[in-house]
Amino acid sequence: MDVVARLDDPYPYLRGLVSEIGFEAARVPFVKPARTRGVTKNNFYTLYDMAMLGITSHSKVPLRIATMAGFAMAGVSLLVALGYLVAKLLFWKEFQLGLAPIVVGLFFFASVQLFFIGVIGEYIGAIYTQVLKRPLVVEKERVNFDEPAPRRLSAAFRGREASDAREGEP
């Protein structure tokens, strides 16, 4: 509970946090009794809210699906465009003018947009991960450590830190 309290998440998705932190999980078997009275306070909106919180907080899969789907659709629309070009050259008089290029172009540009929305989503997902500041590891126990080691700065960083301090002086 101390680790979860230190995360400072305004909308914690507890199931995802517990599994992400990595402590050992214990299962307690029990038989859930039937509800004797009252109704659940969860409606469709609250269940949807919990599902979206779980997906957006702990998964980048939808962003990657959008990126891959956009890339795949762009490739398919290019193949269709090449197929249309070959068919147009072979059956010149049977095709109507202008309809297929518009449709192929529409699908191609829509798929390119979907691809770049996925790429932008990946960047936003990376920013979101950095902003959360979740711990990389949680120590269960420390072995052979007497006290925490002092942090040492590299020489280059110490020099830059000193020059930054001099610039701020009046």
DRENDO-1510 file (C-alpha; in Angstrom, 1 decimal, always signed):
<recs>
REC; n; res; u; v; w
REC; 1; MET; +0.0; +0.0; +0.0 .
REC; 2; ASP; +2.9; +2.4; +0.7 .
REC; 3; VAL; +4.1; +2.0; -2.9 .
REC; 4; VAL; +0.7; +2.6; -4.4 .
REC; 5; ALA; +0.2; +5.6; -2.2 .
REC; 6; ARG; +3.5; +7.1; -3.3 .
REC; 7; LEU; +2.6; +6.9; -7.0 .
REC; 8; ASP; +0.4; +10.0; -6.7 .
REC; 9; ASP; -2.0; +9.0; -9.5 .
REC; 10; PRO; -5.2; +11.0; -9.5 .
REC; 11; TYR; -7.2; +8.1; -11.1 .
REC; 12; PRO; -5.5; +4.9; -10.1 .
REC; 13; TYR; -6.4; +1.7; -11.9 .
REC; 14; LEU; -5.7; -0.6; -9.0 .
REC; 15; ARG; -5.7; -3.9; -10.9 .
REC; 16; GLY; -3.1; -2.6; -13.3 .
REC; 17; LEU; -1.0; -0.9; -10.7 .
REC; 18; VAL; -0.8; -4.0; -8.5 .
REC; 19; SER; +0.3; -6.2; -11.4 .
REC; 20; GLU; +2.7; -3.5; -12.7 .
REC; 21; ILE; +4.5; -3.0; -9.4 .
REC; 22; GLY; +5.4; -6.7; -9.4 .
REC; 23; PHE; +4.7; -8.0; -5.9 .
REC; 24; GLU; +3.8; -11.6; -5.6 .
REC; 25; ALA; +0.1; -12.2; -6.0 .
REC; 26; ALA; -1.8; -14.5; -3.7 .
REC; 27; ARG; -5.2; -16.0; -4.6 .
REC; 28; VAL; -7.8; -16.6; -2.0 .
REC; 29; PRO; -10.5; -18.9; -3.2 .
REC; 30; PHE; -14.0; -18.1; -2.0 .
REC; 31; VAL; -17.5; -18.5; -3.2 .
REC; 32; LYS; -19.2; -15.2; -3.9 .
REC; 33; PRO; -22.7; -15.2; -2.4 .
REC; 34; ALA; -25.6; -13.9; -4.4 .
REC; 35; ARG; -26.6; -10.3; -3.9 .
REC; 36; THR; -29.5; -10.3; -1.3 .
REC; 37; ARG; -30.7; -6.8; -1.8 .
REC; 38; GLY; -30.0; -3.6; -3.7 .
REC; 39; VAL; -28.6; -3.1; -7.2 .
REC; 40; THR; -25.1; -2.4; -8.4 .
REC; 41; LYS; -24.1; +1.2; -8.7 .
REC; 42; ASN; -22.1; +0.5; -11.8 .
REC; 43; ASN; -23.8; +1.4; -15.0 .
REC; 44; PHE; -22.5; +1.2; -18.6 .
REC; 45; TYR; -20.7; +4.5; -18.3 .
REC; 46; THR; -18.8; +3.6; -15.1 .
REC; 47; LEU; -17.8; +0.2; -16.6 .
REC; 48; TYR; -16.7; +1.9; -19.8 .
REC; 49; ASP; -14.7; +4.5; -17.8 .
REC; 50; MET; -12.9; +1.8; -15.9 .
REC; 51; ALA; -12.1; -0.1; -19.1 .
REC; 52; MET; -10.8; +2.9; -20.9 .
REC; 53; LEU; -8.7; +3.9; -17.8 .
REC; 54; GLY; -7.2; +0.4; -17.7 .
REC; 55; ILE; -6.4; +0.5; -21.5 .
REC; 56; THR; -5.0; +4.0; -21.6 .
REC; 57; SER; -3.0; +3.7; -18.4 .
REC; 58; HIS; -1.3; +0.4; -18.9 .
REC; 59; SER; -1.3; -0.3; -22.7 .
REC; 60; LYS; +0.1; +1.1; -25.9 .
REC; 61; VAL; -1.5; -1.6; -28.0 .
REC; 62; PRO; -4.3; +0.6; -29.5 .
REC; 63; LEU; -1.7; +3.1; -30.6 .
REC; 64; ARG; +0.4; +0.4; -32.2 .
REC; 65; ILE; -2.7; -1.1; -33.9 .
REC; 66; ALA; -3.5; +2.3; -35.4 .
REC; 67; THR; +0.0; +2.7; -36.7 .
REC; 68; MET; +0.2; -0.8; -38.2 .
REC; 69; ALA; -3.4; -0.6; -39.6 .
REC; 70; GLY; -2.5; +2.7; -41.3 .
REC; 71; PHE; +0.7; +1.3; -42.7 .
REC; 72; ALA; -1.1; -1.9; -44.0 .
REC; 73; MET; -4.0; +0.1; -45.5 .
REC; 74; ALA; -1.5; +2.4; -47.3 .
REC; 75; GLY; +0.2; -0.6; -48.7 .
REC; 76; VAL; -3.1; -2.2; -49.8 .
REC; 77; SER; -4.3; +1.0; -51.4 .
REC; 78; LEU; -1.0; +1.3; -53.4 .
REC; 79; LEU; -1.5; -2.3; -54.6 .
REC; 80; VAL; -5.1; -1.6; -55.6 .
REC; 81; ALA; -3.8; +1.5; -57.4 .
REC; 82; LEU; -1.2; -0.5; -59.3 .
REC; 83; GLY; -3.9; -3.1; -60.1 .
REC; 84; TYR; -6.2; -0.4; -61.3 .
REC; 85; LEU; -3.4; +1.0; -63.5 .
REC; 86; VAL; -2.7; -2.4; -65.1 .
REC; 87; ALA; -6.5; -3.1; -65.6 .
REC; 88; LYS; -6.9; +0.4; -67.1 .
REC; 89; LEU; -4.1; -0.2; -69.6 .
REC; 90; LEU; -5.5; -3.6; -70.5 .
REC; 91; PHE; -9.2; -2.7; -70.7 .
REC; 92; TRP; -9.0; +1.0; -71.8 .
REC; 93; LYS; -12.5; +1.4; -73.1 .
REC; 94; GLU; -14.4; -0.5; -70.4 .
REC; 95; PHE; -13.5; +1.8; -67.4 .
REC; 96; GLN; -15.3; +5.0; -66.4 .
REC; 97; LEU; -13.2; +8.0; -66.1 .
REC; 98; GLY; -12.1; +9.4; -62.8 .
REC; 99; LEU; -13.9; +7.3; -60.2 .
REC; 100; ALA; -11.2; +4.8; -59.2 .
REC; 101; PRO; -8.4; +7.3; -58.8 .
REC; 102; ILE; -10.6; +9.3; -56.5 .
REC; 103; VAL; -11.5; +6.3; -54.3 .
REC; 104; VAL; -7.9; +5.0; -54.3 .
REC; 105; GLY; -6.5; +8.4; -53.4 .
REC; 106; LEU; -9.1; +8.9; -50.7 .
REC; 107; PHE; -8.2; +5.5; -49.0 .
REC; 108; PHE; -4.5; +6.1; -49.4 .
REC; 109; PHE; -4.6; +9.5; -47.8 .
REC; 110; ALA; -6.9; +8.3; -45.0 .
REC; 111; SER; -4.5; +5.4; -44.3 .
REC; 112; VAL; -1.5; +7.7; -44.3 .
REC; 113; GLN; -3.4; +9.9; -41.8 .
REC; 114; LEU; -4.2; +6.9; -39.6 .
REC; 115; PHE; -0.5; +5.9; -39.7 .
REC; 116; PHE; +0.7; +9.3; -38.6 .
REC; 117; ILE; -2.0; +9.6; -35.9 .
REC; 118; GLY; -0.6; +6.3; -34.5 .
REC; 119; VAL; +2.9; +7.7; -34.7 .
REC; 120; ILE; +1.9; +10.9; -32.8 .
REC; 121; GLY; +0.0; +8.7; -30.4 .
REC; 122; GLU; +3.2; +6.8; -29.7 .
REC; 123; TYR; +5.0; +10.1; -28.9 .
REC; 124; ILE; +2.1; +11.1; -26.6 .
REC; 125; GLY; +2.2; +7.6; -24.9 .
REC; 126; ALA; +6.0; +8.1; -24.3 .
REC; 127; ILE; +5.3; +11.5; -22.8 .
REC; 128; TYR; +2.6; +10.1; -20.6 .
REC; 129; THR; +4.9; +7.3; -19.4 .
REC; 130; GLN; +7.5; +9.9; -18.4 .
REC; 131; VAL; +5.0; +12.1; -16.7 .
REC; 132; LEU; +3.7; +9.3; -14.5 .
REC; 133; LYS; +7.1; +8.8; -12.8 .
REC; 134; ARG; +6.3; +5.2; -11.8 .
REC; 135; PRO; +9.2; +3.5; -10.2 .
REC; 136; LEU; +11.3; +1.3; -12.4 .
REC; 137; VAL; +11.7; -1.3; -9.7 .
REC; 138; VAL; +10.4; -1.7; -6.1 .
REC; 139; GLU; +12.9; -3.2; -3.7 .
REC; 140; LYS; +11.5; -6.0; -1.7 .
REC; 141; GLU; +14.7; -6.3; +0.4 .
REC; 142; ARG; +18.3; -5.1; +0.2 .
REC; 143; VAL; +21.1; -7.6; +0.7 .
REC; 144; ASN; +24.7; -6.6; +1.4 .
REC; 145; PHE; +24.0; -2.9; +1.5 .
REC; 146; ASP; +25.0; -1.0; +4.6 .
REC; 147; GLU; +23.8; +2.4; +3.6 .
REC; 148; PRO; +22.8; +4.1; +0.3 .
REC; 149; ALA; +25.8; +5.0; -1.8 .
REC; 150; PRO; +26.2; +8.8; -2.4 .
REC; 151; ARG; +25.4; +9.9; -5.9 .
REC; 152; ARG; +28.5; +10.8; -7.9 .
REC; 153; LEU; +28.3; +13.4; -10.7 .
REC; 154; SER; +30.5; +13.0; -13.8 .
REC; 155; ALA; +33.2; +15.6; -14.3 .
REC; 156; ALA; +31.5; +17.0; -17.4 .
REC; 157; PHE; +28.2; +17.4; -15.5 .
REC; 158; ARG; +29.9; +19.1; -12.5 .
REC; 159; GLY; +31.6; +21.6; -14.8 .
REC; 160; ARG; +28.2; +22.4; -16.5 .
REC; 161; GLU; +26.5; +22.7; -13.1 .
REC; 162; ALA; +29.2; +25.1; -11.9 .
REC; 163; SER; +28.9; +27.3; -15.1 .
REC; 164; ASP; +25.1; +27.4; -14.7 .
REC; 165; ALA; +25.5; +28.6; -11.2 .
REC; 166; ARG; +27.9; +31.3; -12.2 .
REC; 167; GLU; +25.5; +32.6; -14.9 .
REC; 168; GLY; +22.7; +32.9; -12.4 .
REC; 169; GLU; +24.9; +35.1; -10.0 .
REC; 170; PRO; +24.3; +38.9; -10.1 .
</recs>
